[in-house]
Structures are given as structure tokens and as C-alpha cells.
Amino acid sequence: MNEVPALVLSRWAALAGRPSRRHGTGLIQDTFLVEGRAGPALVQRLHPIFGAEVHQDILAVTRHLAGQGMPTPRLLPSDDGALCVEYSHPERPLWRAMTFLEDTVAHDRMPSPTLAREAGALVGRFHHALRAFVYDYRFVRPGVHDTRRHLAALRGALERHPGHRLFPQVEPLARELLAREPGLPSWDALPLRHAHGDLKLSNLLFRASGEGLCLVDLDTVGLLPWPLELADALRSWCNPLGEDTAETVFSEAIFEASVEGYAREARGLVTPEERGMLVEALVTICLELSARFLADALEERYFGWKPALFPTLGEHNLVRARGQWALLQAVERRRGALEATVRRSR
């Protein structure tokens, strides 16, 4: 699908009959830029993992952010006041429209420590703006960063697919990951904080000058332990080679700039105990993702498969799993230095 169906656009008078085209590189939602009568707008077809109630959360969060003076995309209700509309697709029927922030820049990979510092500062401002936000989220994703659940899923995949062509390559790494389960940390003593939930770099928008502007794709907002929120960002930002290669590297310069930028805008927001668990959370996130990708390799599932690079879903997932394992090992080799950086940036 390369454009928004006319029946969807007809629900907004300002968008009806207007041209649209695909926009961005996101893998979860199908996003289109529509040349509306009152200016451009983004229209998205939602992934089926999200229910209509997520828009109540986005509405509440963006209202609060705007009230704190922070730029943010806003939902555009349809002409009858609906926050999302249905179209006759059996698996992905929900569509929504949002304001489009012009003259912004997005990146798929972190290009430099300079931008990393601005990315960290932007997330710090986001968290700081939500510090006094009081809200019960309507849409709650079950098992977010439940590492033990993902290890259990990997164990089940091994049991179900011993004859899979990739099993001999998957099993040795899977056994290494499963052996680490007894040493997994507990986050139960930490407070739950308002979190974006998916801080990959493409969900951050920057001004042309390089200054961070706002966060987008707010479907994943919710409550999380702070170390897991920021660690998920860092394992992505600090891997400049991306996830489609097993030969990953971990950039300490990007790590340092990111946490320094964050501390600049969110000083005093988190406790010493939370900061002290950031690197452990980074290791845990890498382990969790490696386990997820190994299970998906055997199950042959992955919504972001790139057939131009990999012959099957399984091969793509295996490479991603090996990449996260390599990232974990790189973090562990430099754990002391990374923890010292966190202590300095407070």
C-alpha cells in the first residue's frame, strides 16, 4: 500500500481527496504524509498489537507535554470526533491522523556523540516534563521487558523445533543465554516512571541545527523502571552499525555523550540506586533481545524481515540475535568504565 485509501481520508474534511505518500522508515506502523488543505498531516495504519484505547493515552500524554511547553505531535480527531477510524481490513483496521512537525530531521542510526548528547537531553526533557504527570494508562502492553518470559519462550522454541535447519546454530547461543537466567536482576524495588517505551533513534526528531525537538510514536508510553527505559535507548544508540549485522560495536563515546546530555536536562530526577543499575539493565536488554531473536529464528517470524538482505526470516533473526550477544559482551568488557561514566553524569 503506497497511499491512504480514499475512504479513510474522507473521515477528515481537511484531508479528503488529498494526495498522500509513504513517509519514514518505521517498521511497526504504516505512515503516510498527506498534503492536507490546512497543511501536511501524518496518517498511520496501526499495527494490530495496539488497540483503539491507546489513543486515550496519547491524548493525555501529549496534552500534558504541550502544557509543559514541550513540542509534540497531536492527534487530529476525525470530523465526528473519533481519535481513530476503522477501515475494512480484517487484521489492521485502525487508522489515525496526527499533526506533522515540519522542518525536522530524523535518523535511523546515531551519527556522532554530538547528536547523542542532544538525544539524551531530549529524552531528559521528556522525562522531566512527565515527572508530575498522574494518569492510569488505558492500554498496557503485557510483559514489557519481562526477560524471564522471553527466555521461557526461547526454551519452548528449542523444544518445538529440534529439526529446524538453523537449530544447530541457534542452540549453542541459546544455552549460553538460558544459563544466565539465575543471575538476572530484579527491578521490583525501583519506582515505575512514565516512559516512552521505545526510544530507538528514529522516534526522536531534531531541528536542522541538531537540537532535539520532540519524541514521536507514543503508542508505547507507559510505566517502566527507569534503567530499562534508558538502557533500551543506549543499546540502540551506541550500536552505530545497526541490528542487521552480527559484527556489532559498542561506542563508549556515544554512551558518555548520551548520559551526559540526559543528566543535563533531568538532574535530580532519578535516584542513585536507579542510576547504579543502568549498565546492568543494558546487559539485560541485550540478553533479552538476543533471546527474542533466537526464538523468532526458529519460529520464522519477524515483522521487519528484509528479504533484500536475508533469504528468510530465520537467517535475519539469527544475525540480529548474534549482534545483540556481541553487544552484551562488549558492554561487559567495559562495565567498570561505563559505570564510572554514569556516576560522573548525575
Secondary structure, 3 states (H helix, E strand, C coil): CCCCCHHHHCCCCCCCCCCEEECCCCCCCEEEEEEECCEEEEEEECCCCCCCCHHHHHHHHHHHHHHCCCCCCCECCCCCCCCCEECCCCCCCEEEEEECCCCEECCCCCCCHHHHHHHHHHHHHHHHHCCCCCCCCCCCCCCCCCHHHHHHHHHHHHHHCCCCCCHHHHHHHHHHHHCCHHHCCCCCCCCEEEECCCCCHHHEEEECCCCEEEECCHHHCEEEEHHHHHHHHHHHHCCCCCCCCCCCCCCHHHHHHHHHHHHHHHCCCCCHHHHHCHHHHHHHHHHHHHHHHHHHHHHCCCCCCCCCCCCCHHHHHHHHHHHHHHHHHHHHHCHHHHHHHHHHCC
